[in-house]
Amino acid sequence: MTTTRFAPSPTGYIHVGNLRTALMNYLIARKAGGTFILRIDDTDPERSKEEYVDAIKQDLEWLGLHWDKVERQSDRLDRYAEAADKLREMGRFYEAFETPTELDLKRKKQLNMGKPPVYDRAALNLSDAEKDALRAERGNGVWRFKLDHERIEWNDGILGDISIDAASVSDPVLIRGDGQVLYTIASVVDDTEMGVTDVVRGSDHVTNTATQIQIIEALGGQCPRFAHHSLLTGPQGEALSKRLGTLALRDLREQGVQPMALLSLMARLGSSDPVELRSDMAELIEGFDVNRFGAAPTKFDVQDLFPLTAKHLQSLPLSDVADAVEDAGVPADLAEPFWAMARENITTLADLKGWWELCRDGAEPLIADEDREFIAEAIALLPDGPFDGETWGTWTKAVKEATGRKGKGLFMPLRKALTGMERGPEMAALLPLLQVIRARG
C-alpha cells in the first residue's frame, strides 16, 4: 500500500513552502488509495512547542488535508536508541569530539588545499583512553554514521537519475552531544517502521537523502521512492527563505485567501500543467502527477492567490458563505439577492462589508454640474416600490423617453449618483438593495 507522510517540526507555523511538501505527499497517498501520516518531528525539546502542534493541525484541517494517523517522534525515542545500538554493533557509528571552532578550521584548511570540506574521520583514530579524556574535558561527543565511500544512486521522481559520491559528503551527525536525536536517523527509523513508500520533500534535502539511503540499508530497511521538488522563490526569482515567516498559512487565511484557491495553485505550480482553479479536492487528486514537476526554482507570487480566490467565491452558493454574509450585517431576507449581487464584485469575503454599507447607508453622490437637472428629473421618474430585478430597466426606459439621453450618457450619471462609483455590480441587481431608495419607494 502507498504510504506517505508530512513531517513538520513544531517550531513555527506552516508556510507555503511546507504546504508544497504536505500537499504533494497527500495527493500521492489519496490518488493511490493509500495512507497519509502526519508525523510531528519534535525531537528538539527546546524549540518544539505544543501550540505549534495545534496550529499545524488547524492549518491542515482548514485546507482539507485530513491525515489517517498522527505519530510523534518524542514518543519513539526508544526506537531510535535501538537503531543507534545496532549501528554501533555494526561498526557504523562512532563518537567524535571536535568543537565547532575546530571543525570550522578543518573546513577552511581543506578548502585552501582545494579539497571538499568533508569531515576527516579523525575520531576513528582515537584510543579508548583518549576518548575518556575528551569526555572528561568536553562532555559527550556527537555520534556520526560512517558512510561507505561509494556512489549512492537513485531515480528521483522529479530530478531523475541522481548519483552522489559518498566520499564527497561528511559522515552525518545522528545524535548530538546532549543526546538529542537528529532528523537524519529519526526519519529513517520512522519511514522504515511506518512502511512509508514515497517521500516528497524539498531539493535542499538531496544530500540528506543520499546519506539516509545508506542508513536505511545498514538497518535492513526498504528505501522509499524519493522525489525532491524545487524550492520556491519570489516573483522576481529572489530567495523566499527570509520571507517565509510572512507567508504562513494562517496569515494567508487572515488575508481572505480561500483554501481551494491556495490548493489549486500549489498543486500545479512548477509543473508542466497549467494552474487552474479546481472545484474540489477530487479534481486535484485526479490530475496530480509528481513526475510532471520540474527541477528549476519555482516562482511564487502571493498576489496570484487573490484572482483565484475571487473566482472561487463567484462559484459558491449562499449556503457556503451564509455566515460571512450575516457577519457583514445583511438581514436574512436580503441575503440571497445581496450575495447574487456582491459575489461578482469581491476579491475576498471581507469585501462584503463594504458592499452592504453601500446598500444600507448609500454613498456620496457623484453628480457633474451638467447632470444635475437630469438626475433630478430621473429621480422624480423612479417608480414606486417595492423594487425588483426589472425596476432598473423600467426606470431607465422611462428616463430615456423623457430626457432623450441614451447609452453611457444615460446609465453612467445614474450609477454615479446612486453609488458614488463609476463601476460596480449590475445596477438591476443593486437597485433593489439600496436601502435609501427602498425607503423612498
URNORGI-V857809 format. One record per residue. N is the residue number from 1. RES is the residue in one small letter. OMEGA is omega in radians with two decimals (NA if undefined). Layout:
[[N & RES & OMEGA] [N & RES & OMEGA]]
This chain:
[[1 & m & 3.08] [2 & t & 3.11] [3 & t & 3.08] [4 & t & 3.13] [5 & r & 2.93] [6 & f & -2.96] [7 & a & 3.14] [8 & p & 2.97] [9 & s & -3.08] [10 & p & 3.14] [11 & t & -3.14] [12 & g & -3.13] [13 & y & 3.08] [14 & i & 3.06] [15 & h & -3.03] [16 & v & 3.09] [17 & g & 3.06] [18 & n & -3.10] [19 & l & -3.13] [20 & r & 3.12] [21 & t & -3.11] [22 & a & -3.05] [23 & l & 3.14] [24 & m & 3.13] [25 & n & 3.12] [26 & y & -3.08] [27 & l & 3.10] [28 & i & -3.12] [29 & a & -3.08] [30 & r & -3.14] [31 & k & -3.13] [32 & a & -3.08] [33 & g & -3.05] [34 & g & -3.03] [35 & t & 3.10] [36 & f & -3.10] [37 & i & 2.92] [38 & l & -3.13] [39 & r & 3.13] [40 & i & -3.13] [41 & d & -3.00] [42 & d & 3.13] [43 & t & 3.10] [44 & d & -3.04] [45 & p & -3.10] [46 & e & -3.01] [47 & r & -3.11] [48 & s & -3.11] [49 & k & 3.14] [50 & e & 3.12] [51 & e & 3.12] [52 & y & 3.03] [53 & v & 3.13] [54 & d & -3.11] [55 & a & 3.11] [56 & i & 3.14] [57 & k & -3.14] [58 & q & -3.11] [59 & d & 3.12] [60 & l & 3.13] [61 & e & 3.09] [62 & w & -3.12] [63 & l & -3.09] [64 & g & 3.09] [65 & l & -3.03] [66 & h & -3.10] [67 & w & 3.13] [68 & d & 3.05] [69 & k & 3.14] [70 & v & 3.03] [71 & e & 3.09] [72 & r & -3.12] [73 & q & 3.14] [74 & s & 3.09] [75 & d & -2.97] [76 & r & -3.08] [77 & l & 3.12] [78 & d & 3.13] [79 & r & 3.12] [80 & y & 3.11] [81 & a & 3.10] [82 & e & 3.11] [83 & a & 3.12] [84 & a & 3.12] [85 & d & 3.14] [86 & k & 3.12] [87 & l & 3.09] [88 & r & -3.12] [89 & e & -3.13] [90 & m & -3.09] [91 & g & -3.11] [92 & r & -3.07] [93 & f & -3.11] [94 & y & -3.09] [95 & e & 3.14] [96 & a & -2.94] [97 & f & -3.10] [98 & e & 3.04] [99 & t & 3.07] [100 & p & 3.13] [101 & t & 3.13] [102 & e & 3.11] [103 & l & 3.13] [104 & d & 3.11] [105 & l & 3.11] [106 & k & -3.14] [107 & r & -3.13] [108 & k & 3.13] [109 & k & 3.14] [110 & q & 3.13] [111 & l & 3.11] [112 & n & 3.13] [113 & m & 3.14] [114 & g & -3.13] [115 & k & 3.07] [116 & p & -3.10] [117 & p & -3.07] [118 & v & 3.13] [119 & y & -2.99] [120 & d & 3.10] [121 & r & -3.14] [122 & a & -3.10] [123 & a & -3.14] [124 & l & -3.10] [125 & n & -3.12] [126 & l & 3.05] [127 & s & 3.11] [128 & d & -3.14] [129 & a & 3.12] [130 & e & 3.10] [131 & k & 3.13] [132 & d & -3.13] [133 & a & 3.13] [134 & l & 3.09] [135 & r & 3.14] [136 & a & -3.09] [137 & e & -2.96] [138 & r & -3.01] [139 & g & -3.11] [140 & n & 3.10] [141 & g & 3.03] [142 & v & 3.11] [143 & w & -3.10] [144 & r & 3.03] [145 & f & -3.11] [146 & k & 3.14] [147 & l & 2.91] [148 & d & -3.09] [149 & h & 3.10] [150 & e & 3.13] [151 & r & 3.09] [152 & i & -3.02] [153 & e & 2.99] [154 & w & 3.07] [155 & n & -3.07] [156 & d & -3.09] [157 & g & 3.12] [158 & i & -3.04] [159 & l & -3.11] [160 & g & -3.10] [161 & d & 3.13] [162 & i & 3.08] [163 & s & -3.11] [164 & i & 3.09] [165 & d & -3.09] [166 & a & 3.12] [167 & a & -3.14] [168 & s & -3.09] [169 & v & 3.08] [170 & s & 3.00] [171 & d & -3.01] [172 & p & 3.02] [173 & v & -3.13] [174 & l & 3.11] [175 & i & -3.13] [176 & r & -3.14] [177 & g & 3.12] [178 & d & 3.10] [179 & g & -3.13] [180 & q & 3.10] [181 & v & -3.10] [182 & l & -3.10] [183 & y & -2.96] [184 & t & 3.13] [185 & i & -3.12] [186 & a & 3.14] [187 & s & 3.13] [188 & v & -3.11] [189 & v & -3.12] [190 & d & -3.10] [191 & d & -3.13] [192 & t & -3.05] [193 & e & 3.13] [194 & m & 3.08] [195 & g & 3.13] [196 & v & -3.08] [197 & t & -3.08] [198 & d & 3.12] [199 & v & 3.02] [200 & v & 3.10] [201 & r & -3.05] [202 & g & -3.11] [203 & s & 3.05] [204 & d & 3.13] [205 & h & -3.05] [206 & v & 3.14] [207 & t & 3.06] [208 & n & -3.13] [209 & t & 3.14] [210 & a & -3.13] [211 & t & -3.12] [212 & q & 3.08] [213 & i & 3.11] [214 & q & 3.13] [215 & i & 3.11] [216 & i & -3.12] [217 & e & 3.12] [218 & a & -3.12] [219 & l & 3.08] [220 & g & -3.13] [221 & g & 3.11] [222 & q & -3.12] [223 & c & 3.04] [224 & p & 2.99] [225 & r & -3.11] [226 & f & 2.98] [227 & a & -3.09] [228 & h & -3.12] [229 & h & 3.13] [230 & s & 3.11] [231 & l & 3.14] [232 & l & 2.99] [233 & t & 3.02] [234 & g & -3.06] [235 & p & 3.11] [236 & q & -3.13] [237 & g & -3.13] [238 & e & -3.13] [239 & a & 3.12] [240 & l & -2.96] [241 & s & -3.10] [242 & k & -3.11] [243 & r & -3.03] [244 & l & 3.13] [245 & g & 3.13] [246 & t & 3.13] [247 & l & 3.07] [248 & a & -3.10] [249 & l & -3.12] [250 & r & 3.06] [251 & d & 3.10] [252 & l & 3.10] [253 & r & 3.13] [254 & e & 3.13] [255 & q & 3.07] [256 & g & 3.11] [257 & v & -3.14] [258 & q & -3.11] [259 & p & -3.07] [260 & m & 3.06] [261 & a & -3.14] [262 & l & -3.13] [263 & l & -3.13] [264 & s & 3.12] [265 & l & -3.02] [266 & m & -3.13] [267 & a & -3.12] [268 & r & -3.09] [269 & l & -3.14] [270 & g & 3.13] [271 & s & 3.10] [272 & s & 3.11] [273 & d & 3.13] [274 & p & 3.04] [275 & v & 3.12] [276 & e & 3.11] [277 & l & 3.08] [278 & r & -3.06] [279 & s & -3.12] [280 & d & -3.09] [281 & m & -3.11] [282 & a & 3.12] [283 & e & 3.12] [284 & l & -3.12] [285 & i & -3.06] [286 & e & -3.05] [287 & g & -3.03] [288 & f & 3.06] [289 & d & -3.06] [290 & v & -3.13] [291 & n & -3.12] [292 & r & 3.11] [293 & f & -3.11] [294 & g & -3.08] [295 & a & -3.07] [296 & a & 3.07] [297 & p & -3.00] [298 & t & -3.11] [299 & k & 3.11] [300 & f & 3.09] [301 & d & -3.08] [302 & v & -3.13] [303 & q & 3.12] [304 & d & -3.09] [305 & l & -3.00] [306 & f & 3.01] [307 & p & 3.10] [308 & l & 3.09] [309 & t & 3.13] [310 & a & -3.13] [311 & k & 3.11] [312 & h & -3.12] [313 & l & -3.14] [314 & q & -3.08] [315 & s & -2.99] [316 & l & 2.99] [317 & p & -3.13] [318 & l & -3.07] [319 & s & -3.12] [320 & d & -3.08] [321 & v & -3.03] [322 & a & -3.13] [323 & d & -3.13] [324 & a & 3.11] [325 & v & 3.11] [326 & e & 3.14] [327 & d & 3.12] [328 & a & 3.09] [329 & g & -3.08] [330 & v & 3.09] [331 & p & -3.06] [332 & a & -3.07] [333 & d & 3.13] [334 & l & -3.03] [335 & a & -3.07] [336 & e & 3.12] [337 & p & 3.11] [338 & f & -3.13] [339 & w & 3.11] [340 & a & 3.12] [341 & m & -2.94] [342 & a & -2.95] [343 & r & 3.10] [344 & e & -2.98] [345 & n & 3.12] [346 & i & 3.01] [347 & t & 3.06] [348 & t & -3.13] [349 & l & 3.12] [350 & a & -3.14] [351 & d & -3.12] [352 & l & -3.07] [353 & k & -3.13] [354 & g & 3.13] [355 & w & 3.11] [356 & w & 3.09] [357 & e & 3.07] [358 & l & -3.14] [359 & c & -3.04] [360 & r & -2.97] [361 & d & -3.04] [362 & g & -3.12] [363 & a & 3.06] [364 & e & -3.08] [365 & p & 3.00] [366 & l & -3.08] [367 & i & 3.07] [368 & a & -3.10] [369 & d & -3.08] [370 & e & -3.11] [371 & d & -2.99] [372 & r & 3.13] [373 & e & 3.12] [374 & f & -3.12] [375 & i & 3.13] [376 & a & 3.12] [377 & e & -3.12] [378 & a & -3.13] [379 & i & 3.13] [380 & a & -3.12] [381 & l & -3.12] [382 & l & -3.10] [383 & p & 3.08] [384 & d & 3.10] [385 & g & -0.02] [386 & p & -3.12] [387 & f & 3.07] [388 & d & -3.08] [389 & g & -3.14] [390 & e & -3.00] [391 & t & -3.11] [392 & w & -3.13] [393 & g & 3.14] [394 & t & -3.10] [395 & w & -3.09] [396 & t & 3.08] [397 & k & 3.13] [398 & a & 3.13] [399 & v & 3.11] [400 & k & -3.11] [401 & e & -3.08] [402 & a & -3.01] [403 & t & -3.08] [404 & g & 3.12] [405 & r & 3.10] [406 & k & 3.09] [407 & g & -3.09] [408 & k & 3.13] [409 & g & 3.09] [410 & l & -2.97] [411 & f & -3.04] [412 & m & 3.11] [413 & p & 3.12] [414 & l & 3.11] [415 & r & -3.10] [416 & k & 3.13] [417 & a & -3.08] [418 & l & -3.01] [419 & t & -3.07] [420 & g & -3.10] [421 & m & 3.12] [422 & e & 3.13] [423 & r & -3.13] [424 & g & -3.09] [425 & p & 3.00] [426 & e & -3.09] [427 & m & 3.11] [428 & a & 3.13] [429 & a & -3.06] [430 & l & -3.05] [431 & l & -3.13] [432 & p & -3.08] [433 & l & -3.11] [434 & l & -2.95] [435 & q & -3.14] [436 & v & 3.11] [437 & i & 3.12] [438 & r & -3.11] [439 & a & 3.11] [440 & r & -3.13] [441 & g & NA]]
